[in-house]
Amino acid sequence: MSFFKWLGSFFGDTDFARKTAETVEKVRVRARDAKGRFIADDPKTKENEAYTSEDRSDYVGRD
């Protein structure tokens, strides 16, 4: 049984995972319309409409 406890502690909730989950609160993702297509940026405005920020702590991917 001690092997399974060791295995659980090895793959379990680590300090690095907690810090990463706290750090990654807002993720910058491409904006999509209702059909799932990307929204282009309007160069006439100051705000970039092509990207939005979402609150996702479980995000796995590139920045």
Gaussian input, Z-matrix of N, CA and C with variables (Angstrom, degrees):
# hf/3-21g

backbone

0 1
 N
 C     1     B1
 C     2     B2     1     A1
 N     3     B3     2     A2     1     D1
 C     4     B4     3     A3     2     D2
 C     5     B5     4     A4     3     D3
 N     6     B6     5     A5     4     D4
 C     7     B7     6     A6     5     D5
 C     8     B8     7     A7     6     D6
 N     9     B9     8     A8     7     D7
 C    10    B10     9     A9     8     D8
 C    11    B11    10    A10     9     D9
 N    12    B12    11    A11    10    D10
 C    13    B13    12    A12    11    D11
 C    14    B14    13    A13    12    D12
 N    15    B15    14    A14    13    D13
 C    16    B16    15    A15    14    D14
 C    17    B17    16    A16    15    D15
 N    18    B18    17    A17    16    D16
 C    19    B19    18    A18    17    D17
 C    20    B20    19    A19    18    D18
 N    21    B21    20    A20    19    D19
 C    22    B22    21    A21    20    D20
 C    23    B23    22    A22    21    D21
 N    24    B24    23    A23    22    D22
 C    25    B25    24    A24    23    D23
 C    26    B26    25    A25    24    D24
 N    27    B27    26    A26    25    D25
 C    28    B28    27    A27    26    D26
 C    29    B29    28    A28    27    D27
 N    30    B30    29    A29    28    D28
 C    31    B31    30    A30    29    D29
 C    32    B32    31    A31    30    D30
 N    33    B33    32    A32    31    D31
 C    34    B34    33    A33    32    D32
 C    35    B35    34    A34    33    D33
 N    36    B36    35    A35    34    D34
 C    37    B37    36    A36    35    D35
 C    38    B38    37    A37    36    D36
 N    39    B39    38    A38    37    D37
 C    40    B40    39    A39    38    D38
 C    41    B41    40    A40    39    D39
 N    42    B42    41    A41    40    D40
 C    43    B43    42    A42    41    D41
 C    44    B44    43    A43    42    D42
 N    45    B45    44    A44    43    D43
 C    46    B46    45    A45    44    D44
 C    47    B47    46    A46    45    D45
 N    48    B48    47    A47    46    D46
 C    49    B49    48    A48    47    D47
 C    50    B50    49    A49    48    D48
 N    51    B51    50    A50    49    D49
 C    52    B52    51    A51    50    D50
 C    53    B53    52    A52    51    D51
 N    54    B54    53    A53    52    D52
 C    55    B55    54    A54    53    D53
 C    56    B56    55    A55    54    D54
 N    57    B57    56    A56    55    D55
 C    58    B58    57    A57    56    D56
 C    59    B59    58    A58    57    D57
 N    60    B60    59    A59    58    D58
 C    61    B61    60    A60    59    D59
 C    62    B62    61    A61    60    D60
 N    63    B63    62    A62    61    D61
 C    64    B64    63    A63    62    D62
 C    65    B65    64    A64    63    D63
 N    66    B66    65    A65    64    D64
 C    67    B67    66    A66    65    D65
 C    68    B68    67    A67    66    D66
 N    69    B69    68    A68    67    D67
 C    70    B70    69    A69    68    D68
 C    71    B71    70    A70    69    D69
 N    72    B72    71    A71    70    D70
 C    73    B73    72    A72    71    D71
 C    74    B74    73    A73    72    D72
 N    75    B75    74    A74    73    D73
 C    76    B76    75    A75    74    D74
 C    77    B77    76    A76    75    D75
 N    78    B78    77    A77    76    D76
 C    79    B79    78    A78    77    D77
 C    80    B80    79    A79    78    D78
 N    81    B81    80    A80    79    D79
 C    82    B82    81    A81    80    D80
 C    83    B83    82    A82    81    D81
 N    84    B84    83    A83    82    D82
 C    85    B85    84    A84    83    D83
 C    86    B86    85    A85    84    D84
 N    87    B87    86    A86    85    D85
 C    88    B88    87    A87    86    D86
 C    89    B89    88    A88    87    D87
 N    90    B90    89    A89    88    D88
 C    91    B91    90    A90    89    D89
 C    92    B92    91    A91    90    D90
 N    93    B93    92    A92    91    D91
 C    94    B94    93    A93    92    D92
 C    95    B95    94    A94    93    D93
 N    96    B96    95    A95    94    D94
 C    97    B97    96    A96    95    D95
 C    98    B98    97    A97    96    D96
 N    99    B99    98    A98    97    D97
 C   100   B100    99    A99    98    D98
 C   101   B101   100   A100    99    D99
 N   102   B102   101   A101   100   D100
 C   103   B103   102   A102   101   D101
 C   104   B104   103   A103   102   D102
 N   105   B105   104   A104   103   D103
 C   106   B106   105   A105   104   D104
 C   107   B107   106   A106   105   D105
 N   108   B108   107   A107   106   D106
 C   109   B109   108   A108   107   D107
 C   110   B110   109   A109   108   D108
 N   111   B111   110   A110   109   D109
 C   112   B112   111   A111   110   D110
 C   113   B113   112   A112   111   D111
 N   114   B114   113   A113   112   D112
 C   115   B115   114   A114   113   D113
 C   116   B116   115   A115   114   D114
 N   117   B117   116   A116   115   D115
 C   118   B118   117   A117   116   D116
 C   119   B119   118   A118   117   D117
 N   120   B120   119   A119   118   D118
 C   121   B121   120   A120   119   D119
 C   122   B122   121   A121   120   D120
 N   123   B123   122   A122   121   D121
 C   124   B124   123   A123   122   D122
 C   125   B125   124   A124   123   D123
 N   126   B126   125   A125   124   D124
 C   127   B127   126   A126   125   D125
 C   128   B128   127   A127   126   D126
 N   129   B129   128   A128   127   D127
 C   130   B130   129   A129   128   D128
 C   131   B131   130   A130   129   D129
 N   132   B132   131   A131   130   D130
 C   133   B133   132   A132   131   D131
 C   134   B134   133   A133   132   D132
 N   135   B135   134   A134   133   D133
 C   136   B136   135   A135   134   D134
 C   137   B137   136   A136   135   D135
 N   138   B138   137   A137   136   D136
 C   139   B139   138   A138   137   D137
 C   140   B140   139   A139   138   D138
 N   141   B141   140   A140   139   D139
 C   142   B142   141   A141   140   D140
 C   143   B143   142   A142   141   D141
 N   144   B144   143   A143   142   D142
 C   145   B145   144   A144   143   D143
 C   146   B146   145   A145   144   D144
 N   147   B147   146   A146   145   D145
 C   148   B148   147   A147   146   D146
 C   149   B149   148   A148   147   D147
 N   150   B150   149   A149   148   D148
 C   151   B151   150   A150   149   D149
 C   152   B152   151   A151   150   D150
 N   153   B153   152   A152   151   D151
 C   154   B154   153   A153   152   D152
 C   155   B155   154   A154   153   D153
 N   156   B156   155   A155   154   D154
 C   157   B157   156   A156   155   D155
 C   158   B158   157   A157   156   D156
 N   159   B159   158   A158   157   D157
 C   160   B160   159   A159   158   D158
 C   161   B161   160   A160   159   D159
 N   162   B162   161   A161   160   D160
 C   163   B163   162   A162   161   D161
 C   164   B164   163   A163   162   D162
 N   165   B165   164   A164   163   D163
 C   166   B166   165   A165   164   D164
 C   167   B167   166   A166   165   D165
 N   168   B168   167   A167   166   D166
 C   169   B169   168   A168   167   D167
 C   170   B170   169   A169   168   D168
 N   171   B171   170   A170   169   D169
 C   172   B172   171   A171   170   D170
 C   173   B173   172   A172   171   D171
 N   174   B174   173   A173   172   D172
 C   175   B175   174   A174   173   D173
 C   176   B176   175   A175   174   D174
 N   177   B177   176   A176   175   D175
 C   178   B178   177   A177   176   D176
 C   179   B179   178   A178   177   D177
 N   180   B180   179   A179   178   D178
 C   181   B181   180   A180   179   D179
 C   182   B182   181   A181   180   D180
 N   183   B183   182   A182   181   D181
 C   184   B184   183   A183   182   D182
 C   185   B185   184   A184   183   D183
 N   186   B186   185   A185   184   D184
 C   187   B187   186   A186   185   D185
 C   188   B188   187   A187   186   D186

   B1=1.4387
   B2=1.5225
   B3=1.2944
   B4=1.4598
   B5=1.5238
   B6=1.3359
   B7=1.4604
   B8=1.5214
   B9=1.3374
   B10=1.4517
   B11=1.5262
   B12=1.3097
   B13=1.4631
   B14=1.5209
   B15=1.3239
   B16=1.4591
   B17=1.5200
   B18=1.3278
   B19=1.4567
   B20=1.5261
   B21=1.3176
   B22=1.4596
   B23=1.5133
   B24=1.3144
   B25=1.4625
   B26=1.5219
   B27=1.3262
   B28=1.4633
   B29=1.5209
   B30=1.3257
   B31=1.4595
   B32=1.5175
   B33=1.2896
   B34=1.4513
   B35=1.5181
   B36=1.3142
   B37=1.4541
   B38=1.5222
   B39=1.3117
   B40=1.4540
   B41=1.5156
   B42=1.2969
   B43=1.4555
   B44=1.5221
   B45=1.3222
   B46=1.4625
   B47=1.5272
   B48=1.3165
   B49=1.4653
   B50=1.5243
   B51=1.3246
   B52=1.4677
   B53=1.5129
   B54=1.3352
   B55=1.4588
   B56=1.5191
   B57=1.3228
   B58=1.4547
   B59=1.5193
   B60=1.3192
   B61=1.4582
   B62=1.5214
   B63=1.3195
   B64=1.4539
   B65=1.5201
   B66=1.3216
   B67=1.4583
   B68=1.5184
   B69=1.3076
   B70=1.4614
   B71=1.5198
   B72=1.3129
   B73=1.4511
   B74=1.5217
   B75=1.3144
   B76=1.4543
   B77=1.5119
   B78=1.3177
   B79=1.4502
   B80=1.5196
   B81=1.3121
   B82=1.4633
   B83=1.5244
   B84=1.3316
   B85=1.4599
   B86=1.5222
   B87=1.3224
   B88=1.4609
   B89=1.5223
   B90=1.3228
   B91=1.4566
   B92=1.5260
   B93=1.3159
   B94=1.4671
   B95=1.5228
   B96=1.3354
   B97=1.4562
   B98=1.5261
   B99=1.3357
   B100=1.4609
   B101=1.5228
   B102=1.3229
   B103=1.4646
   B104=1.5245
   B105=1.3231
   B106=1.4554
   B107=1.5124
   B108=1.3171
   B109=1.4605
   B110=1.5238
   B111=1.3308
   B112=1.4575
   B113=1.5254
   B114=1.3330
   B115=1.4601
   B116=1.5171
   B117=1.3170
   B118=1.4608
   B119=1.5254
   B120=1.3156
   B121=1.4580
   B122=1.5169
   B123=1.3331
   B124=1.4612
   B125=1.5218
   B126=1.3392
   B127=1.4679
   B128=1.5264
   B129=1.3278
   B130=1.4611
   B131=1.5280
   B132=1.3247
   B133=1.4606
   B134=1.5217
   B135=1.3255
   B136=1.4635
   B137=1.5201
   B138=1.3132
   B139=1.4611
   B140=1.5262
   B141=1.3160
   B142=1.4568
   B143=1.5274
   B144=1.3217
   B145=1.4594
   B146=1.5226
   B147=1.3167
   B148=1.4619
   B149=1.5254
   B150=1.3213
   B151=1.4636
   B152=1.5175
   B153=1.3216
   B154=1.4563
   B155=1.5197
   B156=1.3109
   B157=1.4664
   B158=1.5188
   B159=1.3177
   B160=1.4569
   B161=1.5171
   B162=1.3231
   B163=1.4614
   B164=1.5181
   B165=1.3217
   B166=1.4606
   B167=1.5118
   B168=1.3174
   B169=1.4586
   B170=1.5205
   B171=1.3401
   B172=1.4583
   B173=1.5210
   B174=1.3192
   B175=1.4601
   B176=1.5226
   B177=1.3026
   B178=1.4534
   B179=1.5140
   B180=1.3148
   B181=1.4524
   B182=1.5006
   B183=1.3028
   B184=1.4547
   B185=1.5122
   B186=1.3261
   B187=1.4672
   B188=1.4952
   A1=112.34
   A2=117.80
   A3=118.95
   A4=111.35
   A5=116.18
   A6=119.36
   A7=110.54
   A8=117.19
   A9=120.54
   A10=111.61
   A11=117.19
   A12=119.87
   A13=110.52
   A14=115.74
   A15=119.69
   A16=110.57
   A17=116.10
   A18=120.69
   A19=110.70
   A20=117.48
   A21=121.59
   A22=112.04
   A23=117.13
   A24=119.37
   A25=111.18
   A26=116.27
   A27=120.07
   A28=111.21
   A29=117.55
   A30=121.86
   A31=112.78
   A32=118.48
   A33=122.17
   A34=112.91
   A35=114.95
   A36=122.79
   A37=109.27
   A38=116.69
   A39=121.02
   A40=110.29
   A41=116.08
   A42=121.61
   A43=110.39
   A44=117.29
   A45=121.70
   A46=111.15
   A47=117.33
   A48=121.07
   A49=110.85
   A50=117.48
   A51=120.09
   A52=111.11
   A53=117.52
   A54=120.54
   A55=111.21
   A56=117.35
   A57=120.90
   A58=110.61
   A59=117.65
   A60=121.23
   A61=110.87
   A62=118.09
   A63=120.57
   A64=111.17
   A65=117.29
   A66=121.33
   A67=111.65
   A68=116.52
   A69=120.59
   A70=108.11
   A71=116.12
   A72=120.37
   A73=110.70
   A74=116.31
   A75=120.49
   A76=108.98
   A77=115.15
   A78=121.82
   A79=107.78
   A80=116.23
   A81=121.40
   A82=108.33
   A83=116.31
   A84=121.76
   A85=109.73
   A86=115.78
   A87=121.00
   A88=109.85
   A89=115.68
   A90=121.48
   A91=109.57
   A92=115.65
   A93=120.95
   A94=109.84
   A95=115.40
   A96=119.71
   A97=109.69
   A98=116.96
   A99=120.97
   A100=112.55
   A101=117.95
   A102=121.49
   A103=112.42
   A104=118.11
   A105=121.48
   A106=114.26
   A107=117.41
   A108=120.84
   A109=109.88
   A110=116.42
   A111=120.99
   A112=110.57
   A113=115.41
   A114=121.57
   A115=107.72
   A116=116.46
   A117=121.05
   A118=110.28
   A119=115.91
   A120=122.33
   A121=109.30
   A122=116.10
   A123=121.17
   A124=107.41
   A125=118.94
   A126=120.22
   A127=113.78
   A128=118.52
   A129=121.57
   A130=112.39
   A131=117.64
   A132=121.02
   A133=110.83
   A134=115.23
   A135=120.08
   A136=111.77
   A137=116.25
   A138=120.91
   A139=110.34
   A140=116.09
   A141=121.32
   A142=108.76
   A143=116.84
   A144=121.29
   A145=112.79
   A146=117.83
   A147=121.00
   A148=111.79
   A149=118.27
   A150=121.35
   A151=109.99
   A152=115.55
   A153=122.23
   A154=107.91
   A155=116.79
   A156=119.93
   A157=108.18
   A158=115.75
   A159=122.00
   A160=109.52
   A161=115.63
   A162=121.53
   A163=108.02
   A164=115.89
   A165=120.81
   A166=108.43
   A167=116.12
   A168=119.13
   A169=111.65
   A170=117.50
   A171=120.41
   A172=112.04
   A173=117.27
   A174=121.47
   A175=110.94
   A176=115.95
   A177=122.18
   A178=106.54
   A179=116.62
   A180=119.13
   A181=111.37
   A182=115.05
   A183=121.04
   A184=110.65
   A185=116.92
   A186=121.78
   A187=110.96
   D1=-28.23
   D2=-179.39
   D3=-67.47
   D4=-25.38
   D5=177.00
   D6=-64.07
   D7=-41.91
   D8=-179.21
   D9=-70.07
   D10=-33.63
   D11=174.98
   D12=-65.84
   D13=-40.88
   D14=177.51
   D15=-64.65
   D16=-42.87
   D17=179.52
   D18=-63.67
   D19=-40.47
   D20=177.48
   D21=-65.29
   D22=-39.05
   D23=178.29
   D24=-71.98
   D25=-28.82
   D26=179.30
   D27=-71.29
   D28=-43.27
   D29=-178.88
   D30=-99.40
   D31=-1.18
   D32=-174.68
   D33=-76.62
   D34=-161.22
   D35=-177.97
   D36=-70.90
   D37=112.17
   D38=-177.94
   D39=-101.41
   D40=167.37
   D41=177.67
   D42=-64.65
   D43=-37.99
   D44=178.10
   D45=-63.13
   D46=-40.66
   D47=-179.77
   D48=-66.25
   D49=-39.53
   D50=178.18
   D51=-65.51
   D52=-43.70
   D53=-179.83
   D54=-65.91
   D55=-38.40
   D56=179.36
   D57=-66.77
   D58=-41.23
   D59=179.66
   D60=-65.50
   D61=-35.37
   D62=177.97
   D63=-72.91
   D64=-33.99
   D65=-177.23
   D66=-75.43
   D67=-42.46
   D68=-176.80
   D69=-85.73
   D70=85.76
   D71=178.21
   D72=-102.02
   D73=-45.65
   D74=179.81
   D75=-115.26
   D76=131.27
   D77=-178.67
   D78=-118.00
   D79=134.97
   D80=179.40
   D81=-89.33
   D82=116.51
   D83=-177.57
   D84=-127.20
   D85=159.88
   D86=177.95
   D87=-69.88
   D88=138.78
   D89=178.52
   D90=-78.12
   D91=143.28
   D92=179.62
   D93=-129.10
   D94=152.42
   D95=176.76
   D96=-88.22
   D97=-170.97
   D98=-175.94
   D99=-65.16
   D100=-27.02
   D101=-179.70
   D102=-88.36
   D103=-3.45
   D104=178.15
   D105=93.47
   D106=5.76
   D107=179.58
   D108=-85.87
   D109=153.43
   D110=178.87
   D111=-68.15
   D112=145.38
   D113=175.92
   D114=-97.38
   D115=131.50
   D116=-179.24
   D117=-81.05
   D118=158.35
   D119=177.45
   D120=-82.59
   D121=137.74
   D122=175.63
   D123=-90.21
   D124=113.41
   D125=-176.51
   D126=-68.63
   D127=-13.06
   D128=-179.02
   D129=-78.04
   D130=-19.88
   D131=-179.01
   D132=-102.42
   D133=158.88
   D134=179.02
   D135=-77.84
   D136=-35.83
   D137=-177.90
   D138=-76.29
   D139=141.62
   D140=179.50
   D141=-89.28
   D142=106.49
   D143=-178.11
   D144=-79.67
   D145=-11.26
   D146=-177.14
   D147=-74.58
   D148=-20.01
   D149=-178.46
   D150=-124.61
   D151=144.30
   D152=173.31
   D153=-129.14
   D154=162.78
   D155=176.58
   D156=-113.04
   D157=134.15
   D158=-179.34
   D159=-121.49
   D160=149.49
   D161=174.96
   D162=-87.73
   D163=99.93
   D164=179.72
   D165=-140.35
   D166=107.75
   D167=178.35
   D168=-84.54
   D169=-13.57
   D170=-179.23
   D171=-98.22
   D172=17.38
   D173=-177.08
   D174=-69.12
   D175=130.09
   D176=175.55
   D177=-125.72
   D178=114.37
   D179=-179.72
   D180=164.31
   D181=-169.14
   D182=-177.92
   D183=-82.98
   D184=156.71
   D185=177.22
   D186=-85.85

